[in-house]
Amino acid sequence: MKLAQLTSHNLIMLDAVFDDRITAIETLTDKIDQAGKLTDRQMFLDAVLKREEEGPTALGEYLAVPHGKSEAVIEPVFACAFVKGEMPWQGIDGDEPVNMIFLLAIPPAEAGSTHMEVLTTLTSSLVDDDFREQLLAASCQAEVMALFGEEATDDEVGTESASNTTSAAEPIAAAAMQEPPQEEPHNSKAYPLVLLVGCAIVFLLFAMM
């Protein structure tokens, strides 16, 4: 799955500043609603806030993935914000800093399949330091969409300088489940991968409820 299939330019916020995580959720909910993906904004927002009360949605590595399953969602979609600096978000061990927020909107019928696939894709992608740095360094939505797997048109290349970005390879779900290299038990990327996958499993247990 390419992340670009589930979002669009108008659902991406760069250099975002929020007072708190509730404000962030409300702002990203507005983005999804304005994109015509919700039949009832408040119903979806209530589902997201209820989920926030049930358990943490920060997954480590500066990533937060709040979400809502609701009949108000027309089709699976996510909005994302790349925070200017960092902000606190509820994690397993209390508040932790995040600079990437992905708000997932999922119809109940696809809560088990699509939600799991999106979360696995996110974790397997964002465990890569270079990929995260490219996302945070993006100067326009076209660059982010290119990293998410969108093929830029000639017009987009000319108007938003998307031609200077390097498209990330499409993440695969299996990457999230691979074991750390045995010959390098202290590999610098092994701990973030295990942390993200472990948090994702806990997160999914809540998501399936």
Buried (B, 14 or more C-beta within 10 A) or exposed (E): BBBBBBBBBEBBBBEBEBEEBBEBBBBBBBBBBEBEBBEEBEBBBBBBBEBBEEBBBBBBBBBBBBBBBBEBBBEBBBBBBBBBEEBBBBBBEEEBBBBBBBBBBBBEEBBBEBBBBBBBBBBBBBBBEEBBEBBBEBEBBBBBBBBBBBEBEEEBBEEBBBEEBEBBEEBBBEBBBEEBEEEEEEEEEBBBBBBBBBBBEEBBEEBEE
